[in-house]
Amino acid sequence: MPKYVFIYHAPPMPADAPPPDPDDVQQMMDAWRGWANSLGGGLIDLGTPLAGGIHVEPDGTSVSTKEGAGYSIVEADTMPEAVEWARSHPHLNMPGGCSIEVHEAQPLPGT
């Protein structure tokens, strides 16, 4: 069964933003867990938030990324099924214009 990588994007948190309310964080995590449970055996790796990213260019330059990111890995029969799962993800309801990329994992040539 094909694997799909969900890459989560979120706008940067303003430096002067107050820390999130613990109850709001718990509600968000409950929504993520509910989504994960709805996939049954299709969820391979819930993933994790990513921080402190560095974008490296071929010429050797590197730039710190400001955007928040994260990932999950799922198994689905088709790309449209994986996209439907992404469309139901609570990440899309977070403030600030969050988005999800869905990529099909491809086999490495020669393996």
C-alpha positions in Angstrom: 0.0 0.0 0.0 1.4 3.4 -0.9 2.7 5.7 1.9 2.0 9.4 2.0 3.8 12.1 3.9 1.8 15.0 5.3 3.9 18.1 5.8 2.3 20.7 8.0 2.9 24.4 7.6 2.0 27.1 10.1 2.8 30.8 10.2 5.5 31.9 12.6 4.5 32.7 16.1 5.1 36.4 16.9 7.9 36.8 19.4 5.7 38.9 21.7 2.7 36.4 21.6 1.6 35.2 25.0 2.1 31.4 25.6 -1.0 29.4 24.6 -3.5 28.5 27.2 -3.0 24.9 28.5 -6.7 24.1 28.0 -6.4 25.3 24.3 -3.3 23.1 23.8 -5.1 20.1 25.4 -8.2 20.7 23.1 -5.9 20.9 20.0 -4.0 17.7 21.0 -7.4 15.9 21.6 -8.5 16.9 18.1 -5.2 15.6 16.6 -5.6 12.3 18.5 -9.2 12.0 17.4 -8.1 12.5 13.8 -5.3 9.9 14.2 -7.7 7.4 15.7 -10.1 8.0 12.8 -7.5 6.6 10.4 -7.3 3.3 12.1 -4.4 1.3 10.8 -3.7 3.9 8.1 -1.6 6.0 10.4 2.1 4.8 10.3 3.7 7.7 12.2 1.8 10.5 13.9 5.0 12.5 13.5 6.0 15.6 15.5 6.3 19.4 15.3 9.5 20.5 13.7 11.4 23.6 14.8 14.6 25.5 14.1 14.7 24.6 10.4 17.5 25.6 8.1 17.0 25.8 4.3 20.2 24.9 2.5 20.7 26.0 -1.2 23.0 24.3 -3.7 25.4 27.2 -3.6 25.9 26.6 0.2 23.8 29.4 1.5 21.5 28.6 4.3 18.6 30.5 5.8 16.7 29.9 9.0 13.1 29.1 8.3 10.5 31.1 10.3 7.4 28.9 9.4 6.3 26.2 11.8 6.3 22.7 10.3 5.6 19.1 11.2 4.9 15.8 9.5 2.9 12.6 9.7 3.1 9.4 7.6 0.0 7.5 6.5 -0.8 4.5 4.3 -3.7 4.9 1.9 -5.0 3.1 -1.2 -4.8 6.3 -3.3 -3.7 9.9 -3.4 -7.3 11.1 -3.3 -7.9 9.1 -0.1 -4.8 10.6 1.5 -6.0 14.1 0.4 -9.4 13.4 2.0 -7.7 12.5 5.2 -5.6 15.7 5.1 -8.8 17.7 4.4 -10.3 16.4 7.7 -7.2 17.2 9.7 -7.6 19.7 12.6 -4.4 21.5 11.6 -6.4 23.2 8.9 -8.6 24.8 11.6 -5.7 26.4 13.4 -5.4 30.2 13.2 -3.2 32.0 10.8 -3.5 30.1 7.5 -2.1 26.7 8.3 -1.8 24.2 5.4 -0.9 20.6 4.7 1.2 19.2 1.7 0.5 15.6 0.8 3.3 13.7 -1.0 3.4 10.1 -2.1 6.6 8.4 -0.9 8.3 6.9 -4.0 10.5 3.8 -4.0 14.2 4.5 -4.3 15.5 3.5 -7.8 17.5 0.3 -7.8 16.0 -1.0 -4.5 
